Amino acid sequence: STLLPYTTLFRSYNVWIVLRDNSGKLLRSAESGLGINFDPIIKRLAQGGLTGCAERALASAGVQVTRDPLTECGDCPLAEQYAGRAALTVRIEHDGTIYGLLSASVPRKLAAEEEEQNLFAEVAGDIAFGLHNITVEENQRQAEKAVQIAREYADSIVSTIREPLVILDKDLRVVSAGRSFYTTFQVTPEETEGQLIFNLGNLQWDVPALRKLMEEVLPEKTTIEDYEVEHNFETVGERTMLLNARKIRREGDEELILLAIEDITVRKQAEEEILTRAAQQRMVAGLGLLSLSVASLSRFMDIVAERTANTLEVEYCKILKLL
């Protein structure tokens, strides 16, 4: 009954309203002045059936007038209730969306009056506009809820990744970071989020190579892979970092930057040790072959000193002193 505040405006004997979804499924109903006599209508609508006035209203815009329901809609469960009166029926529509139907019984004389029909159509329009606003607000709430769930899901992934991960906005300010980032670089979310990445941790991230990556390279590309940065960080010391960056888009077409940071310091040191040992082994093997082909001891020693100096990258004279 709260959906029918205009009942007395057009002097009806009874009014009913039904709301349907896009497939025609009955969603809600309300009536005034019919009581249990409205139950057969609800049953028919719930089963997908329509009354004659409802079919005409759904097929055509404007108010549909049924002057004599008993003869024009003999199979309608309400035909006898409308005896001696006419019926006005109109679809509840706003901006191309049909929300349902509004129907009322009125004296036949009033049903023929244009003013009465216009008033009835106005009531239906007001109801449609209200339903439109409710739908928009509900869709907005559902969209915001979906976005919030997606954001929480994404944040949970970021926080559980073992490698330091940072999400930046288009201005290179930190939107969020993973737990590993805070732990590795000994900073807190409070002093990190909203800050320029170069200002983090007492400017320890103000690295020339990182600035070049973020300000020059990334704007020209969507993805940056395996960008190596060497820097003496205030909190963790001398480190070699491998950076991977990717542009992503969030709800509202907002551009974000996903920056993954991998500490490869230990790996780089191991690789350098392997290369050094390999060079030393090649030198020793070469000297063994050389000893077989060089007859002069002094010539052999000169070659040994020269190759040793080249391998170890020390001055030739220092090698001679050692010999």
Secondary structure, DSSP 8 states (H G I E B T S, - for coil): -TT-TTGGGGT-SEEEEEEE-TT--EEEEEEES-GGGGHHHHHHHHTT---HHHHHHHHSSS-EEES-HHHHSTT-TTTTTTTTEEEEEEEEEETTEEEEEEEEEEEHHHHT-HHHHHHHHHHHHHHHHHHHHHHHHHHHHHHHHHHHHHHHHHHHHHHH-SS-EEEEETTSBEEEE-HHHHHHTT--HHHHTTSBGGGHHHHTT--HHHHHIIIIIGGG-SEEEEEEEEEEETTTEEEEEEEEEEEEEEGGGEEEEEEEEEE-HHHHHHHHHHHHHHHHHHHHHHHHHHHHH---HHHHHHHHHHHHHHHHT--HHHHHHH-
